[in-house]
C-alpha cells in the first residue's frame, strides 16, 4: 500500500486519488482527507502531489473574476491608497511642526487613531468616531485634539474644506485633559 505525505500526515495513495476525482476544488480535497484547508503549505503540497501523479483536474471549478469585479476591486484599492496617503500627509506635517521628543509621545496615539479610522480620511471623521476612539485610549484627547487642530488651522492637504462643522464645534468645546 503506497502512501503520500501531505504535511505531517501520511495518506493512502488510492484514497488521495479518489478524493481528487470526487472533489470540485482543493478545499474540497482537504475536507475529504481531513486536512486543514486554511494552511497554504497543505494546499501547495496537495497541488504538488496532483501534478506529480498527473491527475486530471479539469473538473475543478475555477474561480472567475469578471471585469466588473476587477474594476470594483481596483477602485477599492485606489481609494484605500489615497486615504492612507492623505492620512500620512497629516501625520508627517504634524511631526515636522513639533519637537522630536514630543513626537514620540504623540506618535502612538496618532497612528492608532489613523488606523482606527482605516477607511476614512482623518478630516472627514465625525465627533462620534473621535469619542469612540478616545474611550479606548486614556489621555488620548491630549494628543489627538492638538493634531486635529494643527492640520485644520494649517489647511494640510485641503483639510478646511473636508472637516465638518460638528467636528469644529467638538474641537472648540472639548478641553484636553
Long-range contacts (C-beta under 8 A, 24 or more apart in sequence): 4-49, 5-45, 6-33, 6-35, 6-42, 6-45, 6-46, 6-49, 7-35, 7-39, 7-41, 7-42, 7-45, 9-33, 9-35, 13-53, 16-49, 16-53, 17-53, 17-55, 20-50, 20-55, 20-57, 21-55, 21-56, 21-59, 23-60, 24-59, 24-60, 24-61, 25-60, 25-61, 26-60, 79-119, 80-119, 83-119, 83-120, 83-121, 86-121, 86-122, 86-157, 87-114, 87-117, 87-121, 87-122, 88-114, 89-156, 89-157, 90-114, 90-122, 90-123, 90-147, 90-151, 90-156, 90-157, 90-159, 93-150, 93-151, 93-154, 93-156, 93-157, 94-147, 94-150, 94-151, 94-156, 97-150, 97-154, 105-143, 106-143, 106-146, 106-147, 109-137, 109-140, 109-143, 109-144, 109-147, 110-143, 110-144, 110-147, 112-137, 113-140, 113-144, 113-147, 121-162, 122-148, 122-151, 122-159, 123-151, 123-152, 123-157, 123-159, 123-162, 123-163, 123-167, 124-162, 124-163, 124-164, 125-167, 126-164, 126-166, 126-167, 127-166, 127-167, 127-169, 127-170, 130-167, 130-170, 139-177, 141-174, 141-176, 141-177, 142-176, 142-177, 145-171, 145-174, 145-176, 146-176
